Amino acid sequence: MRLKPYLLVVILVALVITPVFADGMFVQSPLYPSDVDYSYSSQLGITELPTTSPENFPENAVLQAIGNTDYPVTPGDGFTLIYSDGKNPVTLELQADSDCRVMIQSVGVVDAAGLTYREFKLQVEDLISKYYTYSAPQLILKNCGVFSVRVSGEVSYTQYVTAWGLSRLSDLAGFASRYASTRSVTLISKDGTRSDYDLYAALRNDSFEDNPLLSPGCEVRFNKAEKIISLGGAVKSPGVYQPLSGESLYQIIEKYGDGLLNSADGRSLSVSNYQNGVYSARQLTIEDAKTYVPADGDAISITSGSQAMPFVTITGAVAAESNTSLAAASRVNYNFIPGETALQLVRNIALMLLPTSDTSAIYILRGSKKIYVDASAALTSAEIGDIYLEQGDIVVIPFSQLTVTVTGAVRNPGSFTYVPDRSTDYYINLAGGFSDVATQGVKVLDKEGNKIKDNSVPADSTIVANKTNLTTNLALVASILSIVSTVLTIVINGHTIATW
């Protein structure tokens, strides 16, 4: 089956383009907004969202209610009233109805709406004391009631959730979407009264006035956020925030980000945004930030001073990460402090050097110049040196050229890279093995030509493969000549017979 021409073209283009993407040819600008947690909980600075379901209510709810002066009488609350009628003890089980009214036998109805448990307790005990002198009345909270709250607005869907007497506005944060406002949450009471609360101020600034208790029949409406920005980089409190209208970037850094870190570069504030399918970015200074009012969706990053520091490129026999056993060349960008020297650099990257790094032959490429640096003593002394690093320098750390020379009766004599703790057999094999005239014997000479008695193979040594002696060589030559003579005789005699 033949491929159609256009299909063949598509396949060829795919084969050409795919490796480009597979090799990671694209590098994204750091000005693109990084992954930021925009969840509602993150904006409020809480790691675990509270929930309002009966199974998650505290087991010691009654004890909490008794110990909290703010606990209001709630529909469904159960009470035990104990008092004496003369010499007869009386125990009554009471309960608050949907309107928080409590019926007390022989006394009447007590309206507890809007009263705290403590206020209601004092009122009931005072009432019983008036009816029954010296009755020593005592009202005890036996169980806590629950009620429903309507949640609407910027939520996944409008629903009714269960709350109890100590449920606060922040307990419903788990129902809000990431686009809900943290600065304006509307609470609508049963009678229709509307109040707006700043939930961010309530949780970040401990403003209890902005985190009221919920009441039976109320509705919580999460309004849509007007502006959401992210603040990152060299600030003390990075995060996602909803600044108020008119607040400048400088105010946001100070008020929400708790100020700049000491390492911040006030000359480089990056502001990027994504609007209508297009990314845009701008650079501001800290002075510009005093008048710049961020827009919805701005991603602000304050550059660290270390990111703006000058750097040199180190290449050659150096590992990209310290404590590695890499034996190949790498490239490392090294931020240096102005005034730092080449010897100090070598000392600072000591853990990144390889066993094959030649510190005695380091050199710096600076434009068209080649500046040599002997840093062999830098690792064992505090010497500083007088070659100062400059922006754009390329520091080259060569591989050490330690070799072992193999000569004599081998097939391919030459010099080979030194490998510690290898025997003479290793280097003989690198040289192609013994030749036909070898006696299988070797000797090792140091770099001064002296014989090494223990047959170890240090760097810069020479391995000599012994050849056969003169007598053996002459016998071999005689044998070869005899064979050649016999062959020539046979050839000549054959030619004579053929002629005759």
VEXNURO-132960 format. One record per residue (C-alpha): x, y, z; residue in one letter. Coordinates in pm, whole numbers, plus 32768, in hexadecimal, padded with zeros to 4 digits. Each point is the difference from the previous one (the first is absolute). Last residue first. Layout:
REM VEXNURO-132960
[atom [X Y Z] A] ...
This chain:
REM VEXNURO-132960
[atom [9844 7419 7850] W] [atom [7F74 8158 8053] T] [atom [7F01 7F79 8101] A] [atom [810F 7F34 80A6] I] [atom [80E1 8135 8023] T] [atom [7EE6 80DA 8090] H] [atom [7FAB 7EFC 8107] G] [atom [816C 7FE6 8064] N] [atom [8015 817B 802B] I] [atom [7EBE 8014 80D6] V] [atom [8067 7EDE 80DE] I] [atom [8157 8099 8039] T] [atom [7F66 8153 8051] L] [atom [7F1B 7F66 810A] V] [atom [8120 7F49 80A2] T] [atom [80D1 813C 8010] S] [atom [7EE0 80C6 809F] V] [atom [7FD6 7EF7 810D] I] [atom [8171 8001 804C] S] [atom [8004 817E 800E] L] [atom [7EDD 8000 80FE] I] [atom [80B1 7F03 80DB] S] [atom [8140 80C8 7FF5] A] [atom [7F44 8142 8063] V] [atom [7F60 7F52 812B] L] [atom [814E 7F76 806D] A] [atom [8093 815E 7FE0] L] [atom [7EE7 8096 80D7] N] [atom [8028 7EFA 810D] T] [atom [816F 8044 800E] T] [atom [7FC9 817D 800F] L] [atom [7F0D 8006 812C] N] [atom [7E7F 800D 7FEA] T] [atom [7F5B 8151 8044] K] [atom [7F99 808D 8152] N] [atom [7EC6 80D7 8021] A] [atom [8065 8151 8097] V] [atom [7EFA 80B6 80D0] I] [atom [8048 8172 8033] T] [atom [7F8A 80D6 8125] S] [atom [7F52 8153 7FEE] D] [atom [7EFB 7F91 8102] A] [atom [8058 7ED9 80DC] P] [atom [8001 7E91 7F93] V] [atom [8069 7F18 811A] S] [atom [810A 7EFD 7FA3] N] [atom [808A 7FF9 8167] D] [atom [8163 804B 7F89] K] [atom [7FC0 8139 7F34] I] [atom [8125 8027 7F10] K] [atom [808D 815E 7FE6] N] [atom [7FC5 80C1 7EBE] G] [atom [7FB8 8152 80A3] E] [atom [7E8C 7FE0 7FB1] K] [atom [7FF7 7EAF 80B2] D] [atom [8058 7EBF 7F4A] L] [atom [7F2F 7EC1 7FFD] V] [atom [808C 7EB7 7F7D] K] [atom [7F53 7EF6 7F33] V] [atom [8027 7E8F 7FA4] G] [atom [7F1F 7F46 7F0D] Q] [atom [8137 7FAD 7F2E] T] [atom [7F89 80DD 7EE2] A] [atom [8068 7FC2 7E97] V] [atom [7EA3 7FAB 7F86] D] [atom [7F6C 8143 808F] S] [atom [7F66 801E 8158] F] [atom [7EA4 8097 801F] G] [atom [7F5B 8111 7F32] G] [atom [808D 8127 80C5] A] [atom [7EC5 8018 80D4] L] [atom [8039 7E90 8058] N] [atom [815F 8051 807C] I] [atom [7F66 811E 80CF] Y] [atom [7F11 7F1A 80BA] Y] [atom [8103 7EEB 8025] D] [atom [80E9 80F8 80AF] T] [atom [7F07 801C 811E] S] [atom [7EFA 810F 8042] R] [atom [7FEB 80AD 8153] D] [atom [7FCA 815F 7F76] P] [atom [7FA9 8030 7E8E] V] [atom [8100 80BB 7F2E] Y] [atom [7F98 8054 7E9F] T] [atom [80D8 7F4F 7EFC] F] [atom [814A 804F 7F54] S] [atom [807F 7F2D 7EDA] G] [atom [8064 7EA8 7F86] P] [atom [7F08 7F47 7F21] N] [atom [8066 7E8F 7FD5] R] [atom [80D7 7FE1 8137] V] [atom [816B 7F93 8022] A] [atom [8090 8146 8081] G] [atom [7F34 812D 8069] T] [atom [7ED8 805B 80DC] V] [atom [7FE8 8165 8087] T] [atom [7F1A 8051 8124] V] [atom [7F44 814A 8004] T] [atom [7F87 8118 80E3] L] [atom [7F69 811D 7F33] Q] [atom [7F25 80A3 810E] S] [atom [7EB5 807F 7F75] F] [atom [7FFE 8174 7FCB] P] [atom [7F40 80FB 80DA] I] [atom [7F96 811E 7F1D] V] [atom [7F73 813D 809E] V] [atom [7F39 80C9 7F03] I] [atom [7FEE 816D 8067] D] [atom [7EC5 80BF 7F9E] G] [atom [7FF5 80E0 8135] Q] [atom [815A 801F 8095] E] [atom [80BE 7F30 80FF] L] [atom [8131 8097 80A6] Y] [atom [815A 7F6E 7FC7] I] [atom [80D4 8068 812D] D] [atom [8007 7EC6 80D4] G] [atom [7F49 7FB1 8144] I] [atom [80E8 7F08 80AC] E] [atom [7F4E 7F53 8121] A] [atom [80B7 7EBA 7FC9] S] [atom [7FBD 7E93 7FA8] T] [atom [7EFB 8021 7EEC] L] [atom [80A0 8137 7F69] A] [atom [8152 7F56 7FDA] A] [atom [7FB0 7F60 7EAF] S] [atom [7F5A 8140 7F89] A] [atom [80FA 805A 7EEF] D] [atom [7F38 80FB 7F35] V] [atom [8046 8044 7E91] Y] [atom [7F5B 812A 7F51] I] [atom [7F9F 7FCE 7E93] K] [atom [7F9D 8148 7F5E] K] [atom [7F1C 802E 7ED0] S] [atom [7ECF 804E 80D7] G] [atom [8056 7F83 8158] R] [atom [8042 7E8A 7FF3] L] [atom [8083 7F9D 8156] I] [atom [80FC 7EE7 803A] Y] [atom [8026 7ED8 80E8] I] [atom [813E 7F32 7FD1] A] [atom [8069 7FB3 8164] S] [atom [7E9D 7FA7 8067] T] [atom [7FFD 7ED3 7F17] D] [atom [7EAC 7F5F 803F] S] [atom [800E 7E83 7FD2] T] [atom [7F83 7FAA 815E] P] [atom [7EE1 80F1 7FBB] L] [atom [7FC0 8158 8093] L] [atom [7EA4 8058 807E] M] [atom [8055 7FE1 8171] L] [atom [811A 80FD 7FD7] A] [atom [7F18 8104 7F66] I] [atom [8048 810E 8105] N] [atom [8178 7FBF 7FFE] R] [atom [800E 8021 7E87] V] [atom [7F38 8145 8010] L] [atom [80E6 808D 810D] Q] [atom [812A 7FBB 7F1D] L] [atom [7F54 80B3 7EDE] A] [atom [7FC8 8137 80D2] T] [atom [7EC7 809D 8095] E] [atom [7FF7 817B 7FF6] G] [atom [7E95 8013 7F8F] P] [atom [7F4D 7ED4 8097] I] [atom [7FE4 7EDD 7F13] F] [atom [7ED9 7F4B 7F68] N] [atom [807E 7EBC 7F61] Y] [atom [7F60 7F73 7EC4] N] [atom [8069 7E95 7FD9] V] [atom [804E 7F47 7EBE] R] [atom [805F 7E90 800D] S] [atom [811A 7F24 7F80] A] [atom [7FE4 7E8C 803B] A] [atom [807E 7F2F 8123] A] [atom [7ECD 801D 80DA] L] [atom [803B 7F74 815F] S] [atom [7F28 80FD 80B1] T] [atom [802C 80A5 8152] N] [atom [7FA8 815A 7F79] S] [atom [7F1A 8029 7ED8] E] [atom [8052 8074 7E9E] A] [atom [814D 7F4C 801D] A] [atom [8146 80A5 7F96] V] [atom [810C 7F8B 7F0F] A] [atom [7FB2 80F7 7EEC] G] [atom [7F27 8136 8020] T] [atom [7FC2 8115 80F7] I] [atom [7F33 8127 7F87] T] [atom [8021 8146 80BF] V] [atom [7EF4 80C5 80B2] F] [atom [7FA0 8161 8063] P] [atom [7EEF 8026 8108] M] [atom [7E98 8040 7F90] A] [atom [7F7C 7EB3 807B] Q] [atom [80B8 802F 814A] S] [atom [7F3B 8143 8038] G] [atom [7EBD 7F3D 7FFF] S] [atom [7F01 806E 7F00] T] [atom [7EA8 8064 807A] I] [atom [7EF2 7F45 7F44] S] [atom [7EA4 8084 7FB9] I] [atom [7EFA 7F38 7F45] A] [atom [7EE9 80EE 7F9E] D] [atom [7EAD 7F58 7FCF] G] [atom [7F29 812F 8054] D] [atom [80CB 813A 7FD4] A] [atom [810D 8084 80E6] P] [atom [8003 8172 8061] V] [atom [8154 8099 7FAE] Y] [atom [804A 8142 80BD] T] [atom [80DF 7F86 811A] K] [atom [8075 7ED8 7F2E] A] [atom [80BB 80E9 7F14] D] [atom [80E5 805C 8122] E] [atom [803D 7E8F 8048] I] [atom [806B 7FDB 7E96] T] [atom [7F29 7F6E 7EEE] L] [atom [8031 7F07 7EE5] Q] [atom [7EE2 7FA8 7F16] R] [atom [7F61 7EC5 7F78] A] [atom [7EEC 7F9E 7F10] S] [atom [7F61 7EB2 7FAF] Y] [atom [7EEA 7FF1 7EFB] V] [atom [7EC2 7F2D 7FF8] G] [atom [7F19 8123 8052] N] [atom [80CC 805C 8133] Q] [atom [811F 7F4A 80A4] Y] [atom [80CE 80D5 80E9] N] [atom [8168 8038 8067] S] [atom [8099 80F0 80FB] V] [atom [8174 7FDA 804A] S] [atom [8098 80D8 8110] L] [atom [8170 8046 7FC0] S] [atom [809F 8139 8095] R] [atom [7FA1 7FAA 8165] G] [atom [80DB 7ECA 7FF3] D] [atom [7F95 7F31 812A] A] [atom [810A 7F56 80D6] S] [atom [7F94 80B0 8141] N] [atom [7EA3 7F74 7FC9] L] [atom [7EF1 80F2 7F99] L] [atom [7ED1 805C 80D1] G] [atom [7EEC 7F45 80B6] D] [atom [7F7A 7F7C 7EB1] G] [atom [7E9E 8077 8048] Y] [atom [8033 8159 8094] K] [atom [8160 805A 7F8E] E] [atom [7FFD 7F5D 7EA9] I] [atom [7E94 8060 7FC9] I] [atom [8043 8168 8062] Q] [atom [8120 8010 7F05] Y] [atom [7F24 7F68 7EF3] L] [atom [7F02 8111 8039] S] [atom [7EAC 7FD6 80AB] E] [atom [7EF0 80AF 7F37] G] [atom [7EEF 7EFC 8034] S] [atom [8054 7F05 810D] L] [atom [8101 7EF2 7FC9] P] [atom [7F94 7E97 7FC4] Q] [atom [8132 7F2B 8047] Y] [atom [80B9 7EC9 7F8D] V] [atom [8143 7FB1 80B9] G] [atom [815E 806A 8061] P] [atom [8034 806E 8168] S] [atom [8160 8085 803C] K] [atom [8037 807B 7EA0] V] [atom [8120 7FA1 7F17] A] [atom [7F38 7F43 7EFA] G] [atom [7E89 7FF0 7FFB] G] [atom [7EBE 80CA 7FFF] L] [atom [7ECC 7F7F 7F4B] S] [atom [7ED9 80DD 7FA5] I] [atom [7E85 7FDF 801A] I] [atom [7F1C 812B 7FC3] K] [atom [7E87 8034 8017] E] [atom [7FB0 7EAF 809D] A] [atom [7E9F 7F80 7FC3] K] [atom [7F1C 8001 8131] N] [atom [7FDC 7EDB 80ED] F] [atom [7E9C 800E 808A] R] [atom [7FBE 7F70 815A] V] [atom [7E90 7FD9 8058] E] [atom [7F61 8007 815A] C] [atom [7EE2 7F27 807E] G] [atom [809E 7FAC 814F] P] [atom [812C 80DD 8056] S] [atom [816C 7FF6 7F9C] L] [atom [8105 8090 80EA] L] [atom [80B9 812D 7F7A] P] [atom [8158 8009 7F5A] N] [atom [803A 816C 7FA2] D] [atom [7FDB 8079 816A] E] [atom [80F3 7EEE 8061] F] [atom [811B 80BD 7F54] S] [atom [812B 7F1E 8035] D] [atom [80C9 80B2 7EEE] N] [atom [802D 7EE2 7F0A] R] [atom [7EBF 7F45 8051] L] [atom [7F05 811A 8033] A] [atom [80B1 80F0 7F16] A] [atom [7FE7 7EFF 7EE9] Y] [atom [7E92 7FBF 8057] L] [atom [7FA4 816C 7FCD] D] [atom [7E8E 8002 8056] Y] [atom [7ECB 8091 7F59] D] [atom [7EB3 8019 80BB] S] [atom [7E9F 7FCF 7F7F] R] [atom [7EC7 7FFF 80DA] T] [atom [7EF1 7F26 7F67] G] [atom [7F53 7F90 8143] D] [atom [80AF 7EAD 7FF7] K] [atom [8154 80A3 7FDD] S] [atom [80B8 803B 7EB9] I] [atom [817B 7FE5 801E] L] [atom [80C1 808D 7ED7] T] [atom [816F 7FAC 7FCD] V] [atom [80D7 8123 7F87] S] [atom [817B 7FF2 8024] R] [atom [803B 7E8D 7FC0] T] [atom [7F46 8019 7EB7] S] [atom [7FB1 7EBF 7F48] A] [atom [80C9 7FA8 7EC8] Y] [atom [80AF 7ED7 80A3] R] [atom [7EAA 7F6A 8049] S] [atom [7F57 8011 8154] A] [atom [7F73 7ECC 80B5] F] [atom [8130 7FC7 80DE] G] [atom [7FE6 8161 8087] A] [atom [7EC1 7FA1 80BB] L] [atom [80A7 7FE7 8156] D] [atom [8086 8162 7FCA] S] [atom [7EA2 808C 8040] L] [atom [7FF7 7F68 815A] R] [atom [7F63 7EC4 808F] S] [atom [7FE7 8013 817D] L] [atom [7E89 7FBF 801C] G] [atom [7FF2 7EEC 7EFE] W] [atom [800A 7FEB 7E87] A] [atom [7F75 7F1B 7EF2] T] [atom [8018 805B 7E93] V] [atom [7EF9 8066 7F05] Y] [atom [8068 8017 7E94] Q] [atom [8047 80E6 7EDC] T] [atom [80F9 7F63 7F0F] Y] [atom [8179 7FFE 7FC5] S] [atom [8017 8142 80C6] V] [atom [8029 816B 7F99] E] [atom [7EA1 8066 8070] G] [atom [7F3A 7F25 80F2] S] [atom [800C 7F50 8154] V] [atom [7EB9 7FD4 80C2] R] [atom [802A 7FB0 8172] V] [atom [7F4A 7EE7 80B6] S] [atom [7FE5 7FC9 8179] F] [atom [8099 7F2F 8114] V] [atom [7FB8 7FCC 8175] G] [atom [80F2 7FCA 811B] C] [atom [7FC5 7F04 8118] N] [atom [7FD3 7FFD 817B] K] [atom [8030 816B 8065] L] [atom [7FC0 8010 8177] I] [atom [7F0E 80EA 80B4] L] [atom [8019 8003 817D] Q] [atom [7EF5 8073 80F8] P] [atom [804C 801C 8174] A] [atom [7E8E 7FEC 8065] S] [atom [8021 80F6 8124] Y] [atom [7EC4 80AF 7F90] T] [atom [7F4A 7F5D 7EE0] Y] [atom [7F5F 80EC 7F0A] Y] [atom [8101 8116 8022] K] [atom [8120 7F06 800D] S] [atom [7F7A 7F5C 7EC4] I] [atom [8013 814D 7F43] L] [atom [8164 8049 8079] D] [atom [8070 7EA6 7F8F] E] [atom [7F5E 8035 7EAD] V] [atom [809B 815A 7FCA] Q] [atom [815B 7F97 8076] L] [atom [8001 7ED2 7F16] K] [atom [7F83 80CF 7ED9] F] [atom [8119 80FC 802B] E] [atom [8105 7EEA 8015] R] [atom [7F71 7F4B 7ED3] Y] [atom [8011 8141 7F37] T] [atom [7EBD 80B2 7FB6] L] [atom [7F8C 8073 7EA8] G] [atom [7EC7 7F29 800D] A] [atom [7FD6 7F6C 815D] A] [atom [7E8C 804D 8029] D] [atom [7F87 7F55 813F] V] [atom [7EAE 7F56 7FF7] V] [atom [7F3F 7FB6 813C] G] [atom [8045 7FB9 816E] V] [atom [7F3E 7EC8 8062] S] [atom [80C2 7F36 7EFE] Q] [atom [8114 80C0 7F4D] I] [atom [7FD5 802E 7E87] M] [atom [8138 8082 7F4D] V] [atom [7FEE 80E9 7ED4] R] [atom [8128 7FFE 7F0F] C] [atom [7F1E 803B 7ED0] D] [atom [8037 7E9D 7F7E] S] [atom [7FC1 7F74 815E] D] [atom [80F2 8002 8127] A] [atom [7FED 7EC6 80D5] Q] [atom [7FBE 7FB9 8171] L] [atom [801C 7EC6 80D7] E] [atom [7F80 8046 8162] L] [atom [8082 7F7E 814D] T] [atom [7F4C 8056 8147] V] [atom [8073 7FAD 8162] P] [atom [7EE8 7FF8 8104] N] [atom [8044 809A 8156] K] [atom [7F6B 814E 7F9D] G] [atom [8002 7FFD 7E8C] D] [atom [8176 7FD4 7FC5] S] [atom [80B4 804A 7EB7] Y] [atom [80A1 7F51 7ED2] I] [atom [7FD8 8070 7E96] L] [atom [80A1 7F25 7EF2] T] [atom [8032 80A3 7EAF] F] [atom [7FF4 7F9D 7E90] G] [atom [805E 80E8 7EE2] D] [atom [7F2D 7FB5 7ECD] G] [atom [7FF0 8166 7F87] P] [atom [8139 80B2 807E] T] [atom [803C 80CA 813D] V] [atom [8135 80C6 7FAD] P] [atom [8168 7F9F 805B] Y] [atom [80C2 8144 802E] D] [atom [806D 7FBE 8169] T] [atom [80AF 7EC3 7F92] N] [atom [803E 7EFE 8111] G] [atom [7EA2 7F70 7FF9] I] [atom [8001 7FF1 7E83] A] [atom [8154 7F59 7FF6] Q] [atom [7F94 7F00 8103] L] [atom [7EC6 7FB8 7F38] V] [atom [80C4 7FDC 7EBC] A] [atom [80F2 7F05 809A] N] [atom [7FE7 7F12 7ED9] E] [atom [804B 8122 7F18] P] [atom [7F26 801A 7ECB] F] [atom [808B 7F43 7ED5] N] [atom [7EE8 7EFE 7FEE] E] [atom [7F01 8117 800C] P] [atom [8084 80A5 7EC4] S] [atom [8090 815C 7FF2] T] [atom [8165 7FDD 7F87] T] [atom [8138 80C2 805B] P] [atom [810A 8028 7EF3] L] [atom [815C 7F8C 8057] E] [atom [812A 80CD 7F8A] T] [atom [7F7B 815B 804A] I] [atom [80A0 8139 7F71] G] [atom [7EC0 809C 7F7E] L] [atom [807F 8003 7E9B] Q] [atom [807A 7E9B 802D] S] [atom [7EA6 7F92 8076] S] [atom [7F5D 809F 7ED1] Y] [atom [80E4 7F40 7F15] S] [atom [80EE 80C9 7F24] Y] [atom [812E 7F23 8043] D] [atom [8105 8087 7F11] V] [atom [80AD 7F4E 7EE0] D] [atom [80ED 80FB 7F69] S] [atom [7F91 813A 7F4D] P] [atom [80CF 8029 7EC1] Y] [atom [8119 80F5 804E] L] [atom [80EF 7ED9 8026] P] [atom [8001 7FE6 7E83] S] [atom [7FC0 7EA3 7F7E] Q] [atom [8117 7F3A 7F5A] V] [atom [7FA7 7F48 7EBF] F] [atom [80F4 7F0A 7F5F] M] [atom [7F96 7EE4 80E5] G] [atom [809B 7EE1 7F3B] D] [atom [7EAA 7F61 7FCB] A] [atom [7F7A 8142 7F68] F] [atom [8111 800C 7EF8] V] [atom [7FF2 7E86 7FD6] P] [atom [7E8E 801B 7F9A] T] [atom [8030 8107 7EEF] I] [atom [80BC 7F30 7EFD] V] [atom [7F35 7EC1 8027] L] [atom [7EBC 80C8 8000] A] [atom [8068 80B7 7EC3] V] [atom [804D 7EB5 7F55] L] [atom [7EB1 7F6D 8068] I] [atom [7F41 8130 7F86] V] [atom [80BA 7FFA 7EB0] V] [atom [7FAE 7E8F 7FD0] L] [atom [7E93 8049 8043] L] [atom [8004 8113 7EF8] Y] [atom [8097 7F14 7EFD] P] [atom [7F06 7EE5 803B] K] [atom [80A0 7EC7 8089] L] [atom [8009 7ED1 7F1C] R] [atom [7F6B 7EAF 806E] M] 
